[in-house]
Structures are given as C-alpha cells and as structure tokens.
Amino acid sequence: MRTLYIAINGETKGPFTTDQIFNMWNAGEIPADSFYFNDQSQEWEQLAGVVDGFKPKKGIEKFFNPPPPTKKEQKDNETFKNNGCGCMSIIIAAFMIVFAIAGFDVSSSKTKKETEVSREAVSNPAPVYRDIYKVYSPEEERAYRQKKIDSQYKIQVKEKEVSKSHGEQSNEMFIAVILLLIGLGFGGLGVRYYWKAHKQAS
C-alpha cells in the first residue's frame, strides 16, 4: 500500500496510507484544494482528481486489482528477482561445468567397455516338461517352446574393453566443450544478475 504526503493549507503532513487519505477526505478533514506528493512523478498534484482511486479495496477485488507498488516495493521486487535469477544461473552453471569435466575425463580415455552376450550349448540340458492334461493357448505354447530352447543353452555375459575410434573421441570432446561454454555463459549471467541486485540494494 502506498504512503503519501499531503499539503493542507500550505503545511505538509504525513505520510498517510491511501486508505487513510480516502477516509479523511470523506470525513471532510482535508480541504478540496489540497495537494499530495506523487511518489511516482515526484511532483505535487491536486488531490481531488485522484482521491477516488484511493478507495480501499476489499475481498476478491483487492486480490485481482491490487494497489500499485511503491518505488521501494518495486526496488525490493527487482532486487529479489535479480538475486533469484542469479542463484538459478549459478546452479545451472555449476551442473554444466561438472558435466563438462566428466565429459573431458571420458573423452581422454582411448578405450570403452562393451557388453558381449553369447550362448553356449549345454551338453545335458534340464528337461522341460509339458502338462499333457492342459490345453495350451497360443501364448502358452510359444512360452513352452521358448523355455525348451533356452534350456539347451547357457547365456554368458562378458564385458570387454575395445578401442575408441578417433571420431568417437572427437564427438565426446566436442560435447564437453559445448557444456563448458554453456556453463561459463550461465556463470557470467549469474554474476551479472548478482551485480545488478547489489547496485539496486546500495
């Protein structure tokens, strides 16, 4: 809510809230030729032309049509906004730089791990019995046949190291550089927002 100074018979009084000024005007405590100091235009203006806009808002009207913020509130809001944007930018920058460092570490390695899956025939597979008293649906029939085939093989999973191609290393390095540049960009943006907030607060 705005607080304003008013001039009554050449004497400056206040500060008053807009609600107080409206109530004093209706009670006849303020002459019709009085002036108020407009904190937005930084000038003295006639009160009669704007006093109706000081009428207190109630309930849902106050929620959907709030009074205009004062210069201090605008300054505080801008400072809060810049601090929030700066904080978010620094967090994003930190994540990007961490990912970039991890990317450089991966790209520096000349080998990579690959998983190799192989099947080896079993000499004495475990028998898979069929229920002769049951009528198998098509899905159950397929599952039975697959189980019978699987019982004849032993699946082996091995991890082995293979050499990376030059193209793979170049792609990993390129991605790491892009992440680093994005991180530095967000870091610079965060510093800019913090500097702006510092200037507004001082």
Buried (B, 14 or more C-beta within 10 A) or exposed (E): BBBBBBBBEEEEEBBBBBBBBBBBBEEEEBEEEBBBBBBEEEEBEEBBEBBEEBBBBEEEEEEEEEBEBBEEEEEBEBBEBBBEBBEBBBEBBBBBBEBBBEBBEBBEEEEBEEEEEEEEEEEEBEEBEEEEEEEEEEEEEEEBEEEBEBEBEEEEEEEEEEEBEEEEBEEBBEBBBEBBEBBBBBBEBBBBBBEBBEEBEE
